[in-house]
Amino acid sequence: MRHFLLIYHLAPNYLERRPEFRGAHLRLADEAVERGELVLGGALLGPTDTAMLLFRGEDGSAAKLFAETDPYVREGLIDRWEVREWATVAGKEATVAVPR
């Protein structure tokens, strides 16, 4: 298994528009958690201009599919998004073995 970050760059009106689509977004996230794909997700604070969702899998396809079907993306709350592989080296779920 490998880790992938789905990075959302939020639109300036994200906070104002979020309530309308939050329920559908969270249902999508809950489904991804149930499948074992999504580990954690949330927005960065101060300022709220970026959100990150941590996925696990053999490739970044689950993260990509999440973004493509997310109402936040479809409704323009996200200016742009990207999926990046994250080489995790510390913690119980780290995916890269580093000699100590």
Secondary structure as the mmCIF struct_conf table of DSSP 4:
data_model
#
loop_
_struct_conf.conf_type_id
_struct_conf.id
_struct_conf.beg_label_comp_id
_struct_conf.beg_label_asym_id
_struct_conf.beg_label_seq_id
_struct_conf.end_label_comp_id
_struct_conf.end_label_asym_id
_struct_conf.end_label_seq_id
STRN STRN1 ARG A 2 LEU A 10
TURN_TY1_P TURN_TY1_P1 PRO A 12 ASN A 13
HELX_RH_AL_P HELX_RH_AL_P1 TYR A 14 GLU A 34
TURN_TY1_P TURN_TY1_P2 ARG A 35 GLY A 36
STRN STRN2 LEU A 38 ALA A 43
BEND BEND1 GLY A 46 PRO A 47
STRN STRN3 THR A 50 GLY A 57
BEND BEND2 GLU A 58 ASP A 59
TURN_TY1_P TURN_TY1_P3 GLY A 60 GLY A 60
HELX_RH_AL_P HELX_RH_AL_P2 SER A 61 THR A 69
HELX_RH_AL_P HELX_RH_AL_P3 PRO A 71 ARG A 74
TURN_TY1_P TURN_TY1_P4 GLU A 75 GLY A 76
STRN STRN4 ILE A 78 TRP A 86
BEND BEND3 ALA A 90 GLY A 91
TURN_TY1_P TURN_TY1_P5 LYS A 92 GLU A 93
BEND BEND4 VAL A 96 VAL A 96
#
